């Protein structure tokens, strides 16, 4: 691609979709459905047959909450004092009496047994202590006993950021620090508590499109998650990767590759990689065996960017799970592009926090690009990429500010071109990755074991700038603790 104009056009369309749908494109919302429709329309116009793969997922949205003590001493609590649990039900309690439930935990744990609620006054607020069983068990027992809400007091220092694990609880459930829990246990305590939330199972989608090759048994896949978080439009995370592979798909629609090329836009990634995990899990083993490799593109236009390539040869990081053989060669394909352009780059850990994970666990060689999320840029990187040390690669990560103005045009252009290069190169020949010979790559194939890299950041450069944080990827764990 000569420039990033086409990619930017797609980003502008995704921004417009978010603007028209409450400011986000999160799975399970109208903004995501409109994003799916946009990708489908563009692909179908380019001649692709498009598959929309539906799957269910646990949706949760917290809109507002408030909590105060009415008696014995009126006190209004701030968000620093209490935390609604993920998947809490909505509801309002006015001047509700607080009833302590087995705080001495003489049995399994406070609120863990239905017998703990014997004689519980219906409509009052259950005060339980953390420990002994999952929060969801305590909440379900309280709900069955007729509680209007549940307060869970921490049993260790600090706030309690908990999750009920899944939708199903119909009453409000909040966590509070130990000291506040002890105060609320005082006789005669009443509280006001309100939670406005949605917790339910919804349906969302992956979008899959395929460009048939001369053979069908060696599929080259490229994927990016299409959803944003609820907090913002998600134009860098991950409109950038989604737009880049959409532009590549449109540009090569008339090509007849040696290897079949399959593009995927994943849903519910921000809720725990759910779309890609569903896709891989749903494939019969014979279909998994057809996938020769997977390329992942999650955030490729960060405003304070660095150029990261997933570390397939494990020369910079040791991944938490074994990286499939051939992943090193994917890394070298992407290195080849940056070397040819005279652009600095470095390795990024396969940390398990993006959509490559399901493919790695299925023993499918994987790789891709990343330009950084919430981790701070290091001093040694500034002369190589520009930007500002001590500032996050993306200061608007998972925030309302992740708009069209949050994308660096240079990073977007160079990474989009690298994506196109990798997809086209591997559509010709994957023999270095998995031994499957295609046809000669124009201009020659990539190096199996490169030793003459001039623009790969060295350990000495990293050490001179204070080193790298090992957490280059962005964390999609959500909802806090369950017990």
N, C-alpha and C positions, 0 to 999 in steps of 0.2 A: 504494500500500500504506500502510495507516494506521500501521503500526509494523513493526519488523524481527523480530517473533516467528516468522513462518513461515520467514524466512531463517535465524534462529538455530536453529530446529528441524532444518533441513537440516545446519547446521554440527555440531550435537550428534550427528547420525547419522554424519557423516563422521568425527568424533572417535572415536565408538564403533567404527567400522570399523577405523581405525588401531590403536586399543587392542587389538583382537582379532587383529591381523595384523602383529605385530612392530614396531608403532610408526610405520608409514609407509603411504603409499598410492601408492608409486612405480610407474610403468608397468612391466609385466612381473612384478609381484608379486601375491600373493593380495589385498593391500589395494586395489590398483587395480581388479582384477577385481570385487571386492565394491562398490567405488564406482560402477563402470559399472552393475552390477546394480541398485543403489539408484536411480540416476538413471532407468534404464529403467523400473523398477517404478513410480516416481512419475509419470512421463510417461504410461505406458500407462494408469494409473488415472485420469488426467485426460483420457483419450480420444485421445491422440496415437498415430500410427503411428511407431514408432521404428526407426531403422536403426543397426545396429552395423557400422561400417566397420573391417575388420581390416587391419593392415599390420605388416610386420616391422621390427625396429630392433635396433641393437647394444646389448645389455645388459651392464653391467659393475658389479660390486660387490666392493669390497675390504673384507674383514672384519678381517684382521690381517696384520702382517708383522714380521719381526725380522731383524737382520743383525749379525754380529760377526766379528772376525778371531780365528782360533785361533793361528796362527803367522805371523811370528816373535814378535810381542808380542800377547798376548791383549787384545782391546779390544771392548767392547760398544758398538754405535752406537745413537744415539737417532734418533727420526723427523726431527730437524733435520739429520741427517747423510746420509740417503738417502731416495729417493722411489720407491716402486713405480710403474711406468708404467701409465697407463690402458690397459686391455685386456691387461695382463700375464696369462700363464697362472699357475696355482697350482703349488706344488711345494716340496720341501724338499731342501736340499743339506747334508750333514754333513761337515765337515772336507774340503771340496772344494778341490782345487788350483786356483789362479788362473793362467790362461794368457793372457798379453798377445797381442793380435792386431793386428799391423801398426800399432803406435802411432805409428810415424814417418809413416804414411800416404803411402807412396811411390807408390801407385796412385790409384784414385778416392777412397778414403777408408778409414779403419780399419774393417774388417769389411764393406765394401760389395761385395766381390767374393768369389766362392766360392773363388778361389785363395788368398785371405788365410788360409783355414782348412786349407790343405794340411798334413797331418801333425798336425792338432789331436787331442790326446788325449781320446777320448770320455769323457764323464762329468765333465770338469773344467769350471770356470767361466770363460767367455770374458770378458776385459776389453777393451773396444773404446773408441775415443774418438769423441765426437760430431763430425759433419761429413761432407760428401760425399754422403750419401744419407739417406733416411728411417730412423728407428729400426727400423721394421718390417722393412726390408731386412736390416739388421744382425742382428736377432733371428732372422729366418728362415734366414739363412746359418748362424748359430751352431747353431740347432736341427737343421738338416740335417746339420751336422758332428758331432752327438751331444753338444752341450754340455748340462750339467745346469742352467745358468742363465746370464744375461748381466748384466754390469755395464757401464753406459755412463758414461764419465767426461766431464764437461763440458769444453768448450774455451773457456769464457768465465767470468767471475766469477759466483759465486753457485750456488745449488742448481739441479738439473736436474729440472724438472717436465715430463715428456714423455708422449706418447701414441703407441701403436702404430697408431692410426687406426681399427682395427676388430678384432673377434675373429678368432682364427686361430692365435695364438702359444700353444703348449702348455707352455712353460717359463717360470719367473720371469724378469722383466726389471726391473732397478732403475736409477735414475740417481744419480750421486754428484758432488759438487763436484770441481774440478780437483785440488786438493791431496790429497784422499783417493784419487782415482784414481791419482795418482803414487805414493802410499804402497803401494797394493795391487799395483802393478806390480813391486815388489821380489821378487827370486828367493826361492822357498821359502814364499811366502804361501799360506795356506789359510784358508778362511772357512766359517762356518755361515750359511745363508740360508734363510728360510722365508716363503712368501707363501700366504695363504689367500684366494682370490678366485674369482669366477665371471665368465667372459667368454664370451658366446655370443649367438647371434641368437635373439630371442624375438618373439612376436606380441603386439601390444596393439591398442587400439581407440580410434576416435573414436565419439561418440554423436551422432546427428543426429535432430532432430524438427522437423516442419513444420506450421504452421497455415495451411491454404489460404486465400487471399484471393479477392476477386472477379476478380482477374487473376493470371496465373501468370508473367508476363514481367518482373516488377519485384520481386525478392525482397529483403526487408530481413533481413539476418543479424545475429545477436548471438551472440558466442562467448566462452568462457572455458576455460582449461586445467584439467583435472580432476586431473592427477597431482601428487604431491608429490615432493620429493627423498627419497632413501633415509634421510637423517638424521633426518627427523621427519614428523609427520602432515600438515603443510602446510595448516593451517586458515585462516590469512590468505592464504598463497600456495599454492594459490589456491582453497581451499575457499570463500573469501568471494565471489569472482566467480562460481564455479560455483553456489553456493547462491542468489545473487541472481538469476541468469537462470533458474534452476529455479523459483523462486517466481514470477517474472514469467510464465513459461510456464504454470504452473498457474492463475494468476489470470486469464489472458486466453484460456483454452482454449475458452470458449464464444463468443468474439467472432468476427465475420465481417469481417475487415479488408479494406480496399481492396487492399492489397498483401500478398502472401504473406509470412509471417514464418517464418524458419528459425532454430532454435537449435542450437548446436554446443558439445559438450564435448570438448576436444582431449586426446589422449594424447601422451605423450613430449615434452611441451613443454620440460621441464627438461633434456632431452638435446639440445636444439638446435632447438626449434620443429618437431619432426618430424611431428606429427599434422596441424597446419594446412598445412604444406608438402605433405604427401602428399595431403591433400584437394584443394587447389587444383590441384596438378599432375595429379591424376587426372581432373579435370573436362574434358570436351571444350570447345572454345572457345564453342560455342553455349550451354552451361550456365554458363560464366563470364559470358557476356553477360547472362544472366538476373539476376545478382546486382546489385542497384542500389547497395548499400552494405554495409559491414561495421562492426559495433560491437564493440569489444574491452574486456573487463573482467577485469583481472589485478591482484589485490590492491586491494580497495576497503574494507578495514577496519583499516588499519595502526594500531598502538597510539599512535604519536607522529605522527599523520597530518598531511598537508597535502592540499588538494583540487587535484588536477592534472587538466586536460583536455588530451588530445592536441592539439597545436598545428597544427590543420588550415590556418589562414591564414598560418602561418609568420611570425607577428608577433614571436615570442619566440625561435625557433630555426630554423635552416636544416637540414632533414633530410638525411641522407647520400644518399638517393635521392629523386627527384621525387615529391611528394605529389600524388595524382590530384585533378583539379578536382572540386569538390563537397565535399571534406573540410573546407573552411572552414565550410560550412553545417552540417555535423554538429557541429562545435565550437560553433556559435552555438545550436543546439538545446539542448545541455547547459548552456551559459551561461544561457539563458533560465530554466532551472529554478532554478539557484542564485541568479540575480538576483531571481526572484519570492520566494524564501525568505530573501533578505537574507544570503546566505552567501558568504564570500570564496572565491576560486578563482584559479588561474593556469595558464599553459601548461606542457605537458610535451613534450619532444622525441620525435619519431618516430625513435628511435635504432636500430631494427631488432632490438630485443631482446624482442619479444613477438609474439603470433600475428597481429597486424595486418600483419606484414611480407609474408607471401605474397600477401595481398590487394592491398597497395600495389603490389607488383611486377607483379601482374596488372591494374593500372590500375583497381582498384575503389575508389571513395571510402571512406575509413575514418576512424574516430575512436574515442573511448572515455574511460574514467576510470582513474585510478591514484592511490593514496594514499601511495606511497613505499616504498622498500626499505632498502638498506644505507647510502645517503647520509645525511649528518648534517643535521638540521634547522637552519635559519638563524635568527638572532636576530629578524629582522623578521617571521618567520612566527608567532612565539609569541603576540603580541597578536591575530592574525587567527584562529588555529586552536586555541590552547592548546598544552599540551605543553612540551617541554624543548629548548632550543637546545643544539647540540653533541652530541646523542644521535641515533642513527639513527632514521629514520621507523619502521622495524621492527627493533628490536634482536635479535629472534629469527629474522631472515631466514635461511632455509635451515638451521635448527637444530632440535634436538629440542624446543625451547621454543615452537615455532610451534603452540600448542595452542588450544583454545577460549578460554582465558584471555588469549590474545595479541591478541584482536580488540577494537577500540574500538567500543562499541555506537552511539555518536553517528555516527561515520564510516560504519559499516555501514548504519545507518538512512537517513541522508541520501543516500548513494550508491545504495542500493537503490531509493529513491524516484526519484532522477534517472534511473536505468536504466529503470524502468518508464515514466517520462514520455517518454524518448527513443524507446523501442521503440513505444509507442502513437502518439506524434506522427507518427513516420515510417511507421507502418503505415497511417495515413490518407493522407499526402501526402509525396512526395519531390521535388516539382517544383523546390524550391530547390537540391536536391542534384544531380539528374540530368535535370531537365526533364520528368519523368513526373508528370502531374497525377493525383491520386487523388480524394479528396472533401474537403470543408472540414473543417478541424480544429476540434473544439469549442473555443470561446473564442478562435478566431483562430489564424493561423499564426505562425511565428517570423519574426524580422527577417532580411532577406537580408544587410544590412551594418550591424550595430549600431554606433552611435556614442555612446550614452548609458549605457554600462556603469558602474555605481556600485561594483560589488564585485569587479571584475577587478583583481588586484594590478598596480600601476603600476611602471614602471622606477625611478621615484624611491623607491618603497617598498623595492624590492629593493636599490637602491644604499645606502639608509640602513641596511640590515641586513647589509651586507657582500657582497651579491650571491648568486646561486644557482650551485651546481655544475651544469655542463651535463649531468651524468649522473644524470637523474632516474629513468631506467628501471633495471630490474635485469638483470644480465648472465647469459645462459644459455649462455655459451661454457664448455665443459667439456673437461678432459683435458690441458691444457697444449700443448706444442709437439710437432710430429711429426718434426722433423729437428734 
